[in-house]
Amino acid sequence: MRDQGGGAIINISSGTANPFHEGWSHHCASKAAILRLTCVEDKEHGDQGVRVTELSPGTFDTKMQVSIRASGVNPVSQLDPSAHIPERIGWRR
């Protein structure tokens, strides 16, 4: 990208990157890593025309959300299903 004069990189993270949620150590850690990588990459390459940003799209009503609601382990489990983006609008299979 630098050689062609710039570009943009968009990384997908999550609201669970910060603050962390009990019971999701693997998920929170991976999303926090994406967020930190995004910040560092933007700082390292932004002055060379490469913009690096992060997108946190919100929660999708997936099978993962069903298990989260059943666990009752953190505040996200208390969200009403209508608070989530319907899966059919989200990722296309």
N, C-alpha and C positions, 0 to 999 in steps of 0.2 A: 504494500500500500504506500509506503514511503516513496518508493521508486516511481510510482505513478502519480505522485503529488498529493496523496491523502486518501481518506476514506473514513468509514464509520464501522465500528464493531459494537453490536448490541448483545450484551450478556443477559440471560434470564435468571433472575434470582427470586427472592420471596420475602414477604414481610417477616418470615421467621429468621431472617438473617440477623435481625436486631429489633426488638429484644428476643431473647431465646425463650423457648417454651419447654417446660418440663415434659419428659417422656419422648422427646424427638431429637435426641443428641445427634444422631447421624444426619438427619435432615437439616437441622439448624447449623451444624458445623459445615456441611457442604455449601449451603446457601451463603453463609458468612464468608466462606473462602471465595466464592464467586464475587461477592461484593467487594472484598478487599483486593482481589486480583484486578477488578475493574478500575478501582481507584488508582492503584499503582500503575497499571498500563496507561491510563489516561495521563497521569503525571509524567511518565517516561516518554510517551510518544505524541502527546498533544501538540507540542511545539513543532512537530514534524508533519502536521496536517492529518494525523490519525486521531479521530475522536473515538473514545471508548466510553460507553455509557451502559447503564444497567436498567432493566425493566422488571418491575415487580407487579405482575398483572392481577394480583388478588387471588382469591380462592375459587377453585372450580368444584362443582358438586360431583365428585368422583367416588369410587369405592374407598379410596383413602379417607375421604371425609366421613363416610359411614362408620368406619372403624374408629376414627377420632371421636365422633359423637358418642359411640358406645363406650369408649374408654373413660370419658369424663375427667381426664387427667389434667387438662389445662383450659384456659379461657376460650380457646377456639372450639373446644368440644361443646361449649354452651351456645354457639351461634345457631340461629335458626337456619334450616336448609335454604330458605329463600334468600339468605344473605350471600350465598355463593353464586357464581356465574354458572349457568347450566352447562353441563359437559358438551352437549351438542353444539353449543355456540363456540366453545373453546377449540380444542385441538381436533383437527380432522384426521380420521383414520384412513 
